[in-house]
């Protein structure tokens, strides 16, 4: 699956408002779709810093392993960040409407989509 197909599939998840595939090296979005009033390019840059901060903290604490996903819960939205298993410098970022999304299903679906992504 390519970037466009991947982002289109992400948007089929219940409550999906927007999604981006993000390069952590530059903080730039490699592709975006939707947004629900969120500037996904700004979100890509900001969430790059979130992932980098978590990786630094894991290193400082001597925690081994990879980040599977990061969840940020807002009053009306879920923000999911999922680094790619095949390329840890790239992550999927998804914004979900909290009232419409099933968080467990969204995480499961995102893992499946991520596994099928070819860069």
N, C-alpha and C positions, 0 to 999 in steps of 0.2 A: 504494500500500500504506500502511495506517495504522500507528500505533505497535504495537498489539497484534499485527497480522499480521506486522509486521517482526520483533518479538521471537520470535514463534512460529516463524518461518522460521529465525532464527538458531539456535534450539534443535534444529533438524534436522541441524545440522552434526555430524559425528562427534566425539565427546568433549566436546560442549558441556555445561557444568555450570550456567551462568547467564549472563544478559545484562542490560544496562541501556541505555536511551537517556538521555543526560545533558545538562542545560542548563549550559553552562560559566559563564554569568553568575551563577547562583545556587549552582552545585555540587549541585543537586538532581536526582534521577532523575525523568524524565518518565514512565518506565515501567520495570518490572523483571519478570524471569521466572527461575525456578529459583534457583540460588545455590550449591549444593553445599557448604553450610556457611559460605558467605561472606555477610556482611551487605552487600548490594549498595548500600544507601543510604550506608553509610560508604565503600565503595569508590568510589562516584560522587563524593563530596566529595574524597577523597584523590587520585583520578586527574584531577580538574579541576586540582589544583595541579601535577600532572606535566605536563599539556598546557600550562598557563600558563607554567611554568618553561621548557619547550622553546621556546615562542614568544618569550619574553623573550631567551633565548640566541640564537635565530636573528636577532632584531632587533639585538642587541648586536654580532653578528658580521657583520651586513650581508648575511645569507643571504636571497635572494629565494625566493618559492615558497610552497607550502602543504605541510602535513604530510599525507601519505597515510595512514600508520598508525604506531603506536608499539607495539613488542613488548617485553614484559617476560617473561623466562623464569625460572621458579622450578624447584625440583627436581622437582615433580610436576605443574606447571601452566604453561600459556601464558596470558598476559593480553594481549589485543589491544585497542587503542584506535584508533578510526577516526573522525576528524572528518568531518562531512557536507560534501560539495562544494557543496551548495545552501545551507547555513547553517553557517558555520564556528564558530558559538557553541554548536553541538550536536555530540555525538559518541556513537558506539556503543561500548560496552565489553562485551567477551566474555571469559569464563573457560572455558578448555578443559583437559580432562584430557590431560596430556602423552603418556601411554602410549597413548591412544586416538585422538588427533587427528592429522590430516595437516596440518601447518602451512601448506604451500603451498596446498593446497585450501581451507583455512579462510580464508586471506587473500583468495584469489580469490572465494570465495563471499561473504565479507563485503563486498567491493567491489561485487559485483553487487546484493546486498541494499540496500546504502547508496544506490546509484544509483536504486533504485525507490521509496525512501521519500518519502512526501508528508507534510509537516508543515502 
